[in-house]
Each structure stands twice: as structure tokens, then as C-alpha cells.
Amino acid sequence: MVHCKKALLLALFFCLGIVVYAQTSLVIDKSLYGKYIGENTSVFQDISKDKNLEQLLKRDDLFKKNDRPVINLGITENNNWVKFSVLNNSDNKKILLNVEYPIIDEVKLYVLHADNSIDSAEVLENKPIIDREFKHQFYVFNLNIKSGETATCYLKLFSHKLILAPMTVSSEETVMQTIGNSDLLSGIYFGIMLVMLLYNLFIYFTVRDRSYLVYVQYIFWVGLAQATLLGYGHRFLWVDSEWFTKNMLYITGAGSGIATVIFTKSFLQSKKNIPKLDKLLTLIIIGDLIALTLLVMGYRIHSYNAINATAGIGSLIVIYCAAVLYRNKFRPAKYFLIAYSVFLFGVIVFVVKDYSGLTYNLFTSHSMQLGSAIEAMLLSFALADKINVFRREKEESQAQALKALQENERIIREQNVILEGRVNERTYELKVSNEGLEKAMVELKEAQSQLVDKEKMASLGQLTAGIAHEINNPINFVTSNVKPLNRDVYILLDTIAAIEQVATDANTTEEKKRLIEDYKMEIDFDYLKMEIDQLLHGIGDGAARTAEIVKGLRIFSRLDEDDLKKADVNEGLDSTMVIANNLLNNTIKLEKKYASLPLIECYPAN
């Protein structure tokens, strides 16, 4: 009877052990395939980074149970250990562990079998994917747990970035299907982004609008950032480059942030429409540049935090700028606000699911790519609408320009009338001046004949030739200028006629202006004006000089003043100097300082 009680007690403890073991072990069957196992794991974050597997096998108390389907270890430089037990209760002999987060720096798996043997496998992010057992960016391990066997798994995770561990333990077929679905969705996303890039690049080469080129570089950086985040950059682009694999997440994160700000500035025309907020947008670029500087200096976690902080604050600033412009009735801001809000919603869903706010599934894990793709398409439509707005503004501007040109045409016609009047006036003045010069020449000849007739002028015989030469110089200057002046006047008249002809043509105002400018260049209008001015100035100087000489001769000869009368001595001296000037041959400089003398009574002719 005692032996029966002992046997019953042992059986009871055995059953209780089975129950406890079943509660702490992960029983793998087909119903668990594809489901995340985070709630069945325990986590230990080794701050000292000095614990090894042998020590952890003796210290189960270090591990704390995880209560989330997807493990979120945050951003830390600790050695992070995840522990879970697996009972293979399925018919599959090949059970795989799939960690669907491709940007963990180091993942190492230890499997402790029931016979105390240990299998280990290690995958490093910066090593070529071709060297892995499973050629994919996800971390996939073969647990080597036979059907009906139980094993304890220790997973060591280390990274300078945020560590998420969405883990599933499934058959190889289920894992491959999960990977295939993820690749399919990513392929659709990258296909959309590539189409948007090529479409907008084609439009840029067609219309040469810089906004499209700015948008192309924005799509490029956003797509490259997503390719890096999803592990496709390491898988297909920089396959063998350890440096690119380690640093491209930081570079593309900062680059996409800078590209976003540049596109926002261009699309919203922030420098013109919101100059104060435009400076805030510039601060986002500075924040990303600081993050890159921290990366170069080796502060990888600080760089990662700076990029995330800049992205979060920058998103709020961008949304606020678009909202302000939308409130100010700036039409493109409406489309920008909708597109960016869709993308931001996708980012929020993506982030919230990492903290168990949402279920971790195919949609939430790709929500950021979905939002990004929708944003790219919406912004393409917004750019097209922006071009239509610019076209309307251009048409209005052209209408205003046409009105201004018509007003200019009216002013030109009025100026042509005024110019023609001035030319006629100048022509008349030249005609009168010529008649005056001819009259002066006649009077001079009469004065010369009278001087010859007078006995007192006999002594001036030698001076006659000099005086004649003195008078002929300005007269010849006048007569030599008359002919080219006459020619220039006719050219001006022809110019006026040509301008009138252009003004009455049916050409556009721009064409009329061009024809007038061509004609002016053809006749060298500026030189013509300068030549007329010089000719008129020369004729005026010649006429003045001639008049001065004639006056001097008239005063000096005094042919009509033989009687005693009062005369001005200063005037007589001036007339004498005019006559003597030729004898001196301009070799003596004479300074005249006359006093104010009263008239004296004399014979002026003597």
C-alpha cells in the first residue's frame, strides 16, 4: 500500500512536470507556422557584455519573460540574449527559425539539445549574403530539431541600430512562402518607385521644369533608403562591400531627409511664400548633416538617434509648412499635404507596430513602403497640377506683357511724331543758318571791296590774304559740314519712314521691336546721332568765328564813321586784335583786362 502511494505520488509529480514543461516550451505544429513567438521567449540584456553561453546556462534567473509577439530591444550596444524552448511536435524534420529584420549587425544562434550537445550558427549583416545557408537578407537558421525532440535555443543579437526580433519557427516551406510574399510586396513597391522616377525624369527632359528633377532625386533617395532598410541594398547593390552595408542605413536615412527638405522647398516655394519657416526647413538639413558627421566620427548610435530625431521633428515642420500655405490658399500645398500625410500615416503604423500597438503582419511591416508608394503617385499628380497652375499664371503674365507692349507701341508712335517734328525744326534752323552764312559772306565781300577803295586800307594789303584765310577756315568748316549734315538728315527721314512702315505691319510687337532694333543697328543710329551733333556744333563754331571776324573788320574799318563822335576804346582794341591775330599766328597768348572806361570823343575810322 505504501509502495502504491509512492508510485502514485511520483506519477503525480511526473504529470505536473509535463504540464509545467508544456507551459514553458514552444510546441511546434502546423497551427503555429508563420506566427511570431515573442511571447514564448525570455530576454536578457547584458550591459557588461562579458557573459557567455556557459555562464547563461547556469543563470536562468537573468532572463525575464517577454510579453510581446515581436521582441523590441531598443537602441543599445548591449549583448542581447533571447531564450526559448522548442518541442517539435510536427512531422517536419527541418524546422527553421526566421528573424525577419535584416539590419541587425550580428545574430548568433545556439541550440542546446536534450543530449546536451550544442549546435551554433552565426550570421553577420556586413558579410556577403551568398555565404549564408539561406540566400536571403532575413536571418534564417536551421534548428536541426528532430520530430518529437525538445531543444533550448539561445539567440544572441547585437547592433548599433534599433533591434527588432520578429521571429517565427516554421517549416522550410512556410518560411520560404513568407519570404516570397515579402519579396513580392517589396518588388511591387520598388517597381512603382522606379516607374515614378522614370516618368518624372521623362517629363523633366520634356518640359525642362526643375521641379521634376528635384522630385526625381527625392524618389531616388527614398527608394534607396527603403531598399537599405529592407536589406535589398546589401542583397543586390553593394553585395561585397562591408563598408556600405555598415553605413548605408545612416547615409540613406540622412540623404532621404535632406532630399525631402529640398523637394519641399522647391514644391512649396517656401523661400518666397514662407521665408521664416523656410529657415526651419534649412535646420532639418543641418540636423541630418550633423548626424552624418557623428557617423564619420564613429558615434554610430548617436548618429542613428540624431537621424531619427531629425526625421520626427522634420516631419512635423514639413506638415506645418504645408498647412500654413494651404490656409493661405496656395493650391499646391493641398496636394502636398494629402500625399505627405498618407506617407506619414504609413510611417506611424510601421513604428507603432514595433511597440505592440498594432499586430505585426505583412501589412504593418510594409505600411511605410505602401505609404511611400502612394505618396510618390500623389505627388506626381500634384506636380502635374502645379504645371497647370504655372501655365495659367504664364498666360496671365503674357496677357499683361502684351498689354504693356501695346502701350509701348503707342508711346513709340508718339515719340516718332515728336522726333519727326524735331528733325523738321532742326532742318529749318540749318536752312536759316546757311542763309545767314551766305548773307555774311556777301557782306564780307562788300566790306573787303570798300577797304580796298579806301586809301587808309592800303597798308592792310598784306593783311588781306591772311584775313581771307582766317575767314575761309570757319567758312570752309561750315560748308564742308553742310553736305554730310544734309545726308544725315535724309537718313533720319528714311529712318522715320521705315519705323512707320514697321509700326503699320501685322507683325507682333516683339517682332516690330526686333525689326526696329535691326534697322537702327543697320544704319548705326547711335553713331548717326553723334555725327549730327558734331556737325551742328562745328557749323555753330564756324558761324560764330566768322561773325567775330566780320564784326572786328567792321569796327576796325569804320567806313561809315569819318565824323568826330564818341566811341568805346575797349571795342576798338578788340577789333584791332582780331585783325592782328593773323599776323601773330597764334604764337602769343594775350590776356585782356579792360577797365570800365567812359566813351571818348574821337574819329573812330582813324
Order of alpha helices (4+ residues) and beta strands (2+ residues): alpha-beta-beta-alpha-beta-beta-beta-beta-beta-beta-beta-beta-beta-beta-alpha-alpha-alpha-alpha-alpha-alpha-alpha-alpha-alpha-alpha-alpha-alpha-beta-alpha-beta
